Amino acid sequence: MDSKALKTILEIGETVAVEFKRCGNGIESDTYESVCSFLNRFGGDIFMGVLDDGTVIGVPPKAAPDMVKNFITIISNPALFTPTIYLSPEIIEYEGHTIIHVHVPPSAEVHSYKKIIFDRVNDADIKVTATAQIASMYIRKQNIYTEKKIYPYATINDLRTDLLPRIRQMAVNHAGGSHPWENMSDEKLLQSAGLYGTDVATGESGYNLAAILLLGKDEVIQNVCPAYETDALVRKVNVDRYDDREIVRTNLIESFDLLMDFIKKHLPDKFFLEDENRVSLRNIIGREIISNTLMHREYTSSYAAKLIIKRDQMYTENANRATSNGFITPDNLEPNPKNPVIASFFRNIGRADRLGSGVHKLFKYTKLYSAKDPIFQEGDVFRIVVPLDDSYSFDMEIGSETRIATDATDRATNATNLSASLSDNEQSVLNAIRSNPKITQKQLQEATGITLGTIKRLLPKLQEKEKLERVGNRRSGQWKVND
């Protein structure tokens, strides 16, 4: 590790993946607890000879080689570490001090130190003693899809088969008029969707957890997942309690509808044109966050999922089988299906798109809805935050001078403003045209990032302001900017 990288780490401080240890009198037990917790979580780096605040004091230079040998001996001792591991500590010099650096990769197994399992939560090493927590850790490590658990005594009578005609129609509509489910029997459809199968490990056949969650009768779902629910709340006035509440405990098909109706009831549907077609930003955002919390939840957890609407934000929380920790952006996104059977079912009926597209859509449409980016936080609890601003409108943000007023006074005021100033979008369009007078509307969209519908509205406005004129005919002519 070079000194520049180390300096950055020291300045940032301890995190879920960085731990500082003083080690003035040798390597103490808490260092090995950190090793264990890193192995059980997402891996990390330990720096010995550094105080908690990032101050480097170093370890005795002559003692460093023996400290490394002792470290390797302990992590290789099956009486202390189970299972044992192999790590390669590195002795480095930094600003006149000797530091021991250990990189700990994430492990595919669950490890214990002195027969105690440790997990990493934020910047702390936590003892894991609860059976449910240990089971959750094994599920995360072994990449077990709990949605595939077979319930051999469940029958088709435990499912809401009355929903299947609607599901067939949704699949047909989404597929553009034809879908294999259209002419299948109920049993064949459920098998085709992966909701009925055989566990090759046990030999059991039957309907799985995904089938019960997607289509199960309410009492069957509660029997299988007693803690399953989505708690939808509005906290705009009474922030300590709630202004409105709905607890959803039914199948995932109708849960989606109920949660969408809840969002429609409490969020404004702002006007927006995309390529000359009006689309509902509210519905697009609602669809993505609801689909995410229903598709990717870890249903064996007792953590109750939430949908909270406040004045300045809407957010969801649900139990998660985390594969990493931190914030997700379109740049670092690595799609990982948590419940592939449920996700595939949602994609077939048009309630989800390809894996990972939801993140890109939410970043795109939340920006248009509230002028801010959403937040995706991966962890044992997965969180999506959508900023809200009822006063913001993308259509208005283009520039108050561009909106069409409804009365004569406003129209006159706007006419004056139109000739006096240009919006940021108008300036972007003019700059692009200066660079390429023969640019097409589609090329303008690509060059500026402005939607095609907006560009088609801006060009006439710029001509009205006499900032832009067309020279020649529509097909072979070009634009002229009047500076």
C-alpha positions as CSV (number, residue, x, y, z in Angstrom):
1,M,0.0,0.0,0.0
2,D,1.4,3.4,-1.0
3,S,1.6,6.3,1.4
4,K,-0.9,8.4,-0.5
5,A,-3.6,5.7,-0.2
6,L,-2.8,5.2,3.5
7,K,-3.0,8.9,4.2
8,T,-6.5,9.0,2.7
9,I,-7.6,6.0,4.8
10,L,-6.2,7.6,8.0
11,E,-8.1,10.9,7.2
12,I,-11.4,9.1,6.6
13,G,-11.1,7.0,9.8
14,E,-12.6,3.7,10.8
15,T,-15.5,2.4,8.8
16,V,-17.3,-0.9,8.2
17,A,-14.2,-2.0,6.2
18,V,-11.3,-0.2,8.1
19,E,-10.1,-0.8,11.7
20,F,-7.3,0.8,13.6
21,K,-5.5,-1.0,16.4
22,R,-2.9,0.5,18.8
23,C,-1.0,-2.7,19.5
24,G,1.5,-0.9,21.8
25,N,2.1,-4.0,23.9
26,G,1.6,-6.6,21.2
27,I,-1.5,-7.8,19.3
28,E,-4.4,-8.1,21.7
29,S,-7.6,-10.2,21.4
30,D,-9.8,-7.5,19.9
31,T,-7.6,-7.5,16.8
32,Y,-8.6,-11.1,16.1
33,E,-12.2,-10.2,16.8
34,S,-11.9,-7.7,14.0
35,V,-10.4,-10.3,11.7
36,C,-13.4,-12.6,12.5
37,S,-16.0,-9.9,11.9
38,F,-14.4,-8.9,8.6
39,L,-14.4,-12.5,7.4
40,N,-18.0,-12.8,8.3
41,R,-19.0,-9.5,6.6
42,F,-17.5,-7.9,3.5
43,G,-13.8,-8.0,4.3
44,G,-11.7,-5.1,5.3
45,D,-8.3,-3.7,6.3
46,I,-6.7,-3.7,9.8
47,F,-3.9,-1.2,10.6
48,M,-1.8,-2.0,13.7
49,G,0.1,0.9,15.2
50,V,-2.7,3.5,14.7
51,L,-5.0,5.1,17.3
52,D,-8.8,5.1,16.9
53,D,-8.7,8.7,15.7
54,G,-6.2,7.9,12.9
55,T,-3.1,9.1,14.7
56,V,-0.1,7.0,13.7
57,I,2.1,6.0,16.7
58,G,3.5,2.8,15.1
59,V,4.6,-0.5,16.6
60,P,8.2,-1.2,17.8
61,P,10.2,-1.9,14.6
62,K,12.2,-4.7,16.1
63,A,9.1,-6.4,17.4
64,A,7.1,-6.2,14.2
65,P,8.4,-9.4,12.6
66,D,7.6,-11.4,15.7
67,M,4.1,-9.8,15.9
68,V,3.4,-11.0,12.3
69,K,4.5,-14.5,13.2
70,N,2.3,-14.6,16.3
71,F,-0.6,-13.3,14.3
72,I,-0.3,-16.0,11.6
73,T,0.1,-18.7,14.3
74,I,-3.2,-17.7,16.0
75,I,-5.3,-17.4,12.9
76,S,-4.0,-20.8,11.8
77,N,-4.9,-22.5,15.2
78,P,-8.1,-24.5,14.9
79,A,-8.6,-24.2,18.7
80,L,-8.9,-20.4,18.3
81,F,-10.2,-19.8,14.8
82,T,-12.8,-22.0,13.2
83,P,-12.4,-22.6,10.3
84,T,-8.8,-21.4,10.1
85,I,-7.6,-19.0,7.5
86,Y,-4.4,-17.8,5.9
87,L,-3.6,-14.0,5.7
88,S,-0.4,-12.2,4.8
89,P,0.3,-9.2,7.1
90,E,2.5,-6.4,5.5
91,I,5.0,-4.3,7.5
92,I,5.1,-0.8,6.1
93,E,6.8,2.4,7.0
94,Y,4.8,5.7,7.2
95,E,6.3,9.0,8.2
96,G,9.0,7.4,10.4
97,H,6.6,4.9,12.0
98,T,6.3,1.1,11.5
99,I,2.7,-0.1,10.8
100,I,1.4,-3.6,10.3
101,H,-1.3,-3.8,7.6
102,V,-3.6,-6.9,7.2
103,H,-6.0,-7.2,4.4
104,V,-8.9,-9.5,5.3
105,P,-11.0,-10.8,2.3
106,P,-14.6,-11.7,2.7
107,S,-15.1,-15.4,3.3
108,A,-17.6,-17.9,1.9
109,E,-17.9,-19.5,5.4
110,V,-19.0,-18.3,8.8
111,H,-16.0,-18.0,11.2
112,S,-15.7,-17.9,14.9
113,Y,-12.9,-16.8,17.3
114,K,-12.7,-18.6,20.6
115,K,-16.0,-20.2,19.7
116,I,-17.7,-16.8,19.4
117,I,-19.0,-15.5,16.0
118,F,-18.4,-11.8,15.4
119,D,-20.0,-9.6,12.8
120,R,-19.1,-6.1,11.5
121,V,-21.7,-3.3,12.1
122,N,-20.6,0.1,11.0
123,D,-17.1,0.4,12.7
124,A,-17.7,-2.0,15.5
125,D,-17.2,-5.7,16.0
126,I,-20.4,-7.3,17.4
127,K,-20.8,-10.7,19.1
128,V,-23.5,-12.7,17.4
129,T,-25.4,-14.9,19.7
130,A,-29.0,-15.0,18.6
131,T,-30.0,-18.1,16.5
132,A,-31.8,-16.0,14.0
133,Q,-28.8,-13.8,13.4
134,I,-26.5,-16.7,13.0
135,A,-29.0,-18.4,10.5
136,S,-29.2,-15.2,8.6
137,M,-25.4,-15.1,8.4
138,Y,-25.2,-18.6,7.0
139,I,-27.9,-17.7,4.4
140,R,-25.9,-14.7,3.3
141,K,-22.7,-16.7,3.1
142,Q,-24.1,-19.7,1.2
143,N,-26.2,-17.6,-1.1
144,I,-29.3,-19.6,-0.3
145,Y,-32.4,-18.4,-2.0
146,T,-35.0,-18.9,0.8
147,E,-37.8,-18.2,-1.7
148,K,-37.2,-21.7,-3.1
149,K,-37.9,-23.5,0.2
150,I,-40.4,-26.3,-0.6
151,Y,-43.7,-26.7,1.4
152,P,-44.7,-30.3,0.5
153,Y,-48.1,-30.1,2.2
154,A,-49.1,-26.9,0.4
155,T,-51.7,-27.4,-2.3
156,I,-53.2,-25.3,-5.1
157,N,-56.1,-24.7,-2.8
158,D,-53.8,-22.7,-0.6
159,L,-53.3,-20.2,-3.5
160,R,-55.4,-17.4,-4.9
161,T,-56.0,-19.0,-8.3
162,D,-58.7,-16.3,-8.9
163,L,-55.8,-14.0,-9.6
164,L,-54.4,-16.1,-12.4
165,P,-56.7,-14.8,-15.2
166,R,-55.6,-11.3,-14.4
167,I,-52.0,-12.4,-14.3
168,R,-52.3,-14.0,-17.7
169,Q,-53.7,-10.8,-19.1
170,M,-51.0,-8.7,-17.6
171,A,-48.3,-11.0,-19.1
172,V,-50.0,-10.8,-22.5
173,N,-50.3,-7.0,-22.4
174,H,-46.7,-6.6,-21.3
175,A,-45.4,-9.0,-24.0
176,G,-47.2,-7.1,-26.7
177,G,-50.2,-9.4,-27.4
178,S,-48.8,-12.9,-26.9
179,H,-47.3,-14.8,-23.9
180,P,-46.8,-18.5,-23.2
181,W,-48.9,-18.3,-20.0
182,E,-52.0,-17.3,-22.0
183,N,-53.0,-20.8,-22.9
184,M,-51.5,-22.8,-20.0
185,S,-53.5,-24.5,-17.3
186,D,-53.1,-23.1,-13.8
187,E,-50.7,-25.9,-12.8
188,K,-48.6,-25.5,-15.9
189,L,-48.4,-21.8,-15.4
190,L,-47.2,-22.2,-11.8
191,Q,-44.6,-24.7,-12.9
192,S,-43.5,-22.5,-15.7
193,A,-43.0,-19.6,-13.3
194,G,-40.8,-21.7,-11.0
195,L,-43.4,-21.7,-8.3
196,Y,-43.7,-25.5,-8.1
197,G,-40.6,-27.7,-8.2
198,T,-38.4,-30.3,-6.6
199,D,-35.6,-29.7,-4.1
200,V,-32.8,-31.8,-5.4
201,A,-31.1,-31.8,-2.0
202,T,-34.1,-33.3,-0.1
203,G,-36.2,-34.8,-3.0
204,E,-39.3,-32.9,-1.7
205,S,-41.7,-31.6,-4.4
206,G,-44.3,-28.9,-4.0
207,Y,-45.1,-25.3,-4.0
208,N,-42.3,-23.0,-2.7
209,L,-42.2,-19.9,-0.6
210,A,-42.2,-17.7,-3.7
211,A,-45.6,-19.2,-4.7
212,I,-47.1,-18.6,-1.3
213,L,-45.8,-15.1,-1.2
214,L,-47.0,-14.2,-4.7
215,L,-50.3,-16.0,-4.7
216,G,-51.0,-17.4,-1.2
217,K,-54.2,-16.8,0.7
218,D,-53.6,-14.4,3.6
219,E,-53.9,-17.0,6.3
220,V,-51.4,-19.3,4.6
221,I,-48.9,-16.4,4.2
222,Q,-49.2,-15.5,7.9
223,N,-48.7,-19.2,8.8
224,V,-45.5,-19.5,6.8
225,C,-44.2,-15.9,7.4
226,P,-45.8,-14.7,10.7
227,A,-43.7,-11.4,10.6
228,Y,-44.5,-10.6,7.0
229,E,-46.0,-7.1,6.5
230,T,-45.3,-3.8,4.8
231,D,-46.1,-0.8,7.1
232,A,-47.1,2.2,5.0
233,L,-47.1,5.6,6.8
234,V,-47.6,9.2,6.1
235,R,-45.8,11.6,8.5
236,K,-46.2,15.1,7.2
237,V,-48.2,16.8,10.1
238,N,-48.0,14.4,13.0
239,V,-44.4,13.4,12.6
240,D,-44.2,11.5,15.9
241,R,-47.1,9.2,15.0
242,Y,-48.7,9.4,11.5
243,D,-51.3,11.1,9.4
244,D,-52.3,8.0,7.6
245,R,-51.4,4.3,7.8
246,E,-52.0,1.1,6.0
247,I,-50.5,-2.3,7.1
248,V,-50.3,-4.6,4.1
249,R,-50.2,-8.3,4.8
250,T,-51.6,-9.9,1.7
251,N,-50.1,-11.6,-1.4
252,L,-47.4,-9.7,-3.4
253,I,-49.7,-9.1,-6.4
254,E,-52.3,-7.2,-4.4
255,S,-49.7,-5.7,-2.0
256,F,-48.2,-4.0,-5.1
257,D,-51.7,-2.5,-5.9
258,L,-52.4,-1.4,-2.3
259,L,-49.0,0.3,-1.9
260,M,-49.3,2.0,-5.3
261,D,-52.7,3.4,-4.3
262,F,-51.2,4.6,-1.1
263,I,-48.5,6.5,-2.9
264,K,-51.0,7.9,-5.5
265,K,-53.2,9.1,-2.6
266,H,-50.4,11.1,-0.9
267,L,-48.0,12.3,-3.6
268,P,-48.8,14.9,-6.3
269,D,-48.8,13.7,-9.9
270,K,-46.7,16.5,-11.5
271,F,-47.1,17.4,-15.1
272,F,-44.3,16.1,-17.3
273,L,-43.8,15.5,-21.0
274,E,-41.4,12.9,-22.4
275,D,-41.0,12.9,-26.1
276,E,-44.3,14.7,-26.4
277,N,-46.1,12.1,-24.3
278,R,-47.3,12.9,-20.8
279,V,-45.9,10.4,-18.3
280,S,-46.5,10.1,-14.6
281,L,-43.2,10.6,-12.7
282,R,-45.0,9.7,-9.5
283,N,-46.2,6.4,-10.8
284,I,-42.8,5.5,-12.3
285,I,-41.0,6.3,-9.0
286,G,-43.7,4.4,-7.0
287,R,-43.5,1.4,-9.3
288,E,-39.7,1.1,-8.9
289,I,-39.5,1.5,-5.1
290,I,-42.4,-0.9,-4.5
291,S,-41.2,-3.5,-6.9
292,N,-37.8,-3.3,-5.3
293,T,-39.0,-3.8,-1.7
294,L,-41.3,-6.6,-2.7
295,M,-38.9,-8.5,-5.0
296,H,-35.6,-8.2,-3.1
297,R,-36.7,-8.6,0.5
298,E,-35.4,-11.3,2.7
299,Y,-38.8,-12.8,3.8
300,T,-37.3,-15.1,6.5
301,S,-36.4,-12.0,8.6
302,S,-38.7,-10.7,11.3
303,Y,-37.8,-7.1,10.3
304,A,-41.0,-5.4,9.1
305,A,-40.7,-3.6,5.8
306,K,-41.7,0.1,5.8
307,L,-42.9,2.7,3.3
308,I,-42.7,6.2,4.9
309,I,-43.9,9.4,3.2
310,K,-42.7,12.6,4.8
311,R,-42.7,16.2,3.7
312,D,-39.2,16.2,2.3
313,Q,-38.7,12.5,1.4
314,M,-40.2,9.1,0.8
315,Y,-38.3,6.0,1.8
316,T,-38.5,2.3,2.0
317,E,-36.7,-0.1,4.3
318,N,-36.7,-3.9,4.2
319,A,-34.7,-6.9,5.4
320,N,-31.9,-7.7,3.0
321,R,-29.4,-10.5,2.3
322,A,-26.5,-8.0,1.8
323,T,-23.7,-8.8,-0.5
324,S,-21.9,-5.5,0.2
325,N,-22.2,-2.4,2.4
326,G,-22.6,1.2,1.5
327,F,-24.3,3.4,-1.1
328,I,-25.2,2.2,-4.6
329,T,-25.0,4.5,-7.6
330,P,-25.4,3.8,-11.4
331,D,-21.6,3.8,-11.6
332,N,-20.9,1.2,-9.0
333,L,-24.1,-0.9,-9.4
334,E,-23.5,-4.7,-9.5
335,P,-27.0,-6.2,-9.9
336,N,-27.5,-9.2,-7.6
337,P,-30.9,-11.0,-7.5
338,K,-32.1,-11.7,-4.0
339,N,-35.3,-13.5,-5.0
340,P,-34.8,-14.4,-8.7
341,V,-38.1,-16.4,-8.9
342,I,-40.2,-13.5,-7.6
343,A,-38.2,-11.0,-9.7
344,S,-38.8,-13.1,-12.9
345,F,-42.6,-13.3,-12.1
346,F,-42.7,-9.5,-11.7
347,R,-40.9,-9.0,-15.0
348,N,-43.3,-11.3,-16.8
349,I,-46.3,-9.2,-15.7
350,G,-44.7,-5.9,-16.4
351,R,-44.0,-4.8,-12.8
352,A,-40.3,-4.8,-13.1
353,D,-37.7,-4.6,-15.9
354,R,-34.3,-6.2,-16.3
355,L,-32.1,-6.5,-13.2
356,G,-30.5,-3.2,-12.2
357,S,-32.8,-1.0,-14.4
358,G,-34.7,0.2,-11.4
359,V,-31.6,2.1,-10.0
360,H,-31.1,3.8,-13.3
361,K,-34.8,4.7,-13.6
362,L,-35.0,6.1,-10.1
363,F,-31.9,8.3,-10.6
364,K,-33.4,9.6,-13.9
365,Y,-37.0,10.2,-12.8
366,T,-36.4,11.4,-9.2
367,K,-34.2,14.1,-10.6
368,L,-37.1,15.2,-12.8
369,Y,-39.6,14.9,-10.0
370,S,-37.7,16.7,-7.2
371,A,-34.4,18.0,-8.8
372,K,-32.4,15.7,-6.4
373,D,-30.9,12.3,-6.6
374,P,-32.3,9.2,-4.7
375,I,-30.2,7.3,-2.2
376,F,-29.7,3.5,-2.3
377,Q,-28.1,2.1,0.9
378,E,-27.1,-1.6,0.9
379,G,-26.8,-3.4,4.2
380,D,-28.7,-5.9,6.3
381,V,-31.5,-3.4,6.0
382,F,-31.9,-2.1,2.4
383,R,-33.0,1.5,2.1
384,I,-34.2,3.7,-0.8
385,V,-34.7,7.4,-0.2
386,V,-36.5,9.5,-2.7
387,P,-36.3,13.3,-2.0
388,L,-39.6,15.2,-2.3
389,D,-40.3,18.8,-3.0
390,D,-43.9,19.6,-3.7
391,S,-43.0,23.1,-4.9
392,Y,-40.6,21.9,-7.6
393,S,-41.7,21.2,-11.2
394,F,-39.4,20.3,-14.0
395,D,-41.7,22.0,-16.4
396,M,-41.5,25.2,-14.4
397,E,-37.8,24.8,-13.7
398,I,-37.0,25.2,-17.4
399,G,-37.7,28.9,-16.6
400,S,-40.7,30.7,-15.2
401,E,-40.6,32.9,-18.3
402,T,-41.4,29.9,-20.5
403,R,-44.7,28.8,-19.0
404,I,-48.0,29.7,-20.7
405,A,-50.0,31.9,-18.4
406,T,-53.7,31.5,-18.2
407,D,-54.7,35.2,-18.0
408,A,-53.8,38.2,-20.1
409,T,-51.7,39.9,-17.4
410,D,-49.5,36.9,-16.9
411,R,-49.2,36.5,-20.7
412,A,-48.0,40.1,-21.0
413,T,-45.5,39.7,-18.2
414,N,-44.2,36.5,-19.7
415,A,-43.7,38.1,-23.1
416,T,-41.5,40.8,-21.5
417,N,-39.5,38.1,-19.6
418,L,-39.1,36.0,-22.7
419,S,-37.3,38.7,-24.6
420,A,-35.2,39.7,-21.6
421,S,-33.6,36.4,-20.5
422,L,-32.7,32.9,-21.4
423,S,-33.1,29.7,-19.3
424,D,-30.2,27.3,-18.8
425,N,-31.8,24.8,-21.2
426,E,-32.2,27.5,-23.8
427,Q,-28.5,28.5,-23.5
428,S,-27.5,24.8,-23.8
429,V,-29.5,24.5,-27.0
430,L,-28.0,27.6,-28.5
431,N,-24.5,26.5,-27.5
432,A,-25.0,23.1,-29.2
433,I,-26.4,24.8,-32.4
434,R,-23.4,27.2,-32.5
435,S,-21.1,24.1,-32.6
436,N,-23.2,22.4,-35.3
437,P,-25.7,24.6,-37.2
438,K,-27.0,21.6,-39.0
439,I,-27.7,19.7,-35.8
440,T,-31.0,17.7,-35.7
441,Q,-33.5,17.7,-32.8
442,K,-32.4,14.1,-31.9
443,Q,-28.8,15.2,-31.9
444,L,-29.7,18.2,-29.7
445,Q,-31.2,15.8,-27.3
446,E,-28.1,13.7,-27.1
447,A,-25.8,16.8,-26.9
448,T,-27.7,18.6,-24.1
449,G,-29.4,15.8,-22.2
450,I,-32.7,17.6,-22.6
451,T,-35.7,15.5,-23.5
452,L,-36.9,15.6,-27.1
453,G,-40.3,17.0,-26.1
454,T,-38.7,19.9,-24.3
455,I,-36.4,20.6,-27.2
456,K,-39.4,20.8,-29.6
457,R,-40.9,23.4,-27.3
458,L,-37.7,25.4,-26.8
459,L,-36.9,25.8,-30.5
460,P,-40.0,27.9,-31.3
461,K,-39.5,29.9,-28.1
462,L,-36.0,30.8,-29.2
463,Q,-37.3,31.8,-32.6
464,E,-40.0,34.0,-30.9
465,K,-37.2,35.7,-28.9
466,E,-35.3,36.3,-32.2
467,K,-32.4,34.4,-30.7
468,L,-32.6,31.7,-33.4
469,E,-33.8,31.4,-37.0
470,R,-34.0,28.8,-39.6
471,V,-32.1,29.3,-42.9
472,G,-33.3,27.2,-45.8
473,N,-35.9,24.5,-45.8
474,R,-36.6,22.0,-43.0
475,R,-34.7,19.1,-44.5
476,S,-31.5,20.7,-46.0
477,G,-31.4,24.0,-44.2
478,Q,-29.6,25.0,-41.0
479,W,-29.9,27.0,-37.8
480,K,-28.5,30.5,-37.3
481,V,-27.9,31.9,-33.8
482,N,-28.5,35.7,-33.5
483,D,-26.0,36.8,-30.9
